[in-house]
Amino acid sequence: MTARESAADIEAAAARWVVRADRGDLDPAELEAWLAGDTRRQGAFVRAQAAWGLLDRGRALGVEETPQRQRIDRRGLLAGLGVAAAACVAVVVAPRLLAARYGTAVGEIRRVPLADGSLAAINTDTALEVAMKPRRREVRLDRGEAWFQVAKDAERPFVVESGPVRVRAVGTAFSVRRRDGGCEVLVTEGVVEVWSEGADEAPRRVTAGERVFASDSAGPARPVPASLEITRELAWREGQIVLDGEAFGAAAEEFNRYNARKIVIADPALAEQKLVGWFRTNEPESFARAAASSFGARVTVRGDAILVQSIAPLAE
Amino acid sequence: MHRSLQNNSTRVGGTETVSEGRARVVAWIGREILPHEADLRAWLRRAFATAGDVDDIVQETYCRLAGLSHVDHIGEPRAYLFQAARSVALEQLRRARVVRIDTVTEIDALNIELDEPSPERIAGGRRELERVRRLIAALPDRCRRIFEMRKIEGLPQREIARRMGVTENVVENESVRGLRAILAALAEGETEEQTAARRPSTHDRTRKRR
């Protein structure tokens, strides 16, 4: 096991690459290989490039700028930056499986490749059925929540059905969560159409970075932009819960979706306290303890309950 | 003043190629992001005193900026930079798994940080240009001469080597040394006195980890 490369070493190497590119003595493949090794290298490289370029402003102090030559010199750098940008995108590869019905237990989170090349991430306590038909890819969500990365296939729309609610996509990524009386739809890529068979409304287009609640009876509401929220809410795909100012009570409910041991908050004032943090879905107790310590509360574990109580009544 | 500098680096024709787009991103980072780096580091050190490593967070943040395909939509580069760093920092806290809430809540201080454009910040372009001049002027002699020939006179490294009677490798090494000194100065956001006193040999000290 080698030691993690220090940020200072990376910075020194990045400066070397930039100067070598400026000199014209650069093997793009070598630079590519170096950049591919660590995202920090890509960051250090663009930073050093930017600083190097910043100094070109020194020209304003002296002779006229010569843009033509500058462009040629920069070609090597630009190639490298392209690699940096591309390498910043993570790729998920998973083995293929073929099956039609998927269920998860409480606390279980599964990533399932579907037969058409799409990917489903299935959250806790969920029932899902997938049918790949010649003209249509159909997914039924009876309970719970799932996120789909849909493989492009213009001939075969990908439709998620949950009760009367329908979400239709061609090639895009989104999640659907079944709730009482409707579905929560979060779109992470592309565009989907959302409607309810139980309502007369026309389908609504929901684009990347937007969320919408589709009521079973009244259909979807107006989509609202919420890209940061969406990223946070989909942290369950990595087994995480991310809180950014949510109330303790709501956060505890979220944990309770994943665990048989439920967090119980004894004091309503406590439940309204706001939290920021990043936690594992399957560690409700460490969450409860961390929260309690910051609110001045006490945690008692009794059987299947993690009880959080105020030590003294909270002053309003 | 500021305007003319901006025009300098954002001027493009009607048909912009992908690599020109990237050149604009790099120029934008130099112009709009680097000047805020010292403030960003100071904030990260305060907000994440016990979590992550500021240098790592900064490098990861630049990686995200490098991934931008265009920057015209970013109206508040400083705010954008802080947001990007915040999300990197949160990511690192996530990897650390157990989050100390008292550390993380300080992220809220971000909002305060962004609402206060200080007078120096507004002074913008002129100050920036002076800073570039000072950064170059503060380099050791040989290093400074190389930078002036490269950056002010626009001579290629090979020609600089010929004129100075040294090998190209010497020019390369001096350039790397100078660039590192400048990167360290940008990270520090130093005062004028410090700039005058700066030599690259202080580099290791200034890069010391918390």
Interface residues (C-beta under 8 A of the other chain):
Chain A: S6 A7 A8 I10 E11 A12 A15 R16 V18 V19 R20 D22 R23 G24 D25 T39 R40 R41 Q42 G43 A44 F45 V46 R47 A48 Q49 A50 A51 W52 G53 L54 L55 D56 R57 G58 R59 A60 L61 G62 V63 E65 T66 R69 Q70 R71 D73 R74 R75 L77 L78 A79 L81 G82 A84 A85 C88 V89 A235 E238 Q240 V242 L275 V276 G277 W278 F279 R280 S286 A290 A291 S293 S294
Chain B: L5 N8 V18 S19 R22 A23 V25 V26 A27 I29 G30 R31 I33 L34 D53 D55 D56 V58 Q59 E60 T61 Y62 C63 R64 L65 A66 G67 L68 S69 L90 L93 R94 R97 V98 V99 R100 I101 D102 V104 T105 I107 D108 E128 L129 V132 R133 L135 I136 F147 E148 R150 K151 I152 E153 G154 P156 Q157 R158 E168 V171 E172 S175 V176 L179 R180 I182 L183 L186 D204 R207 R209
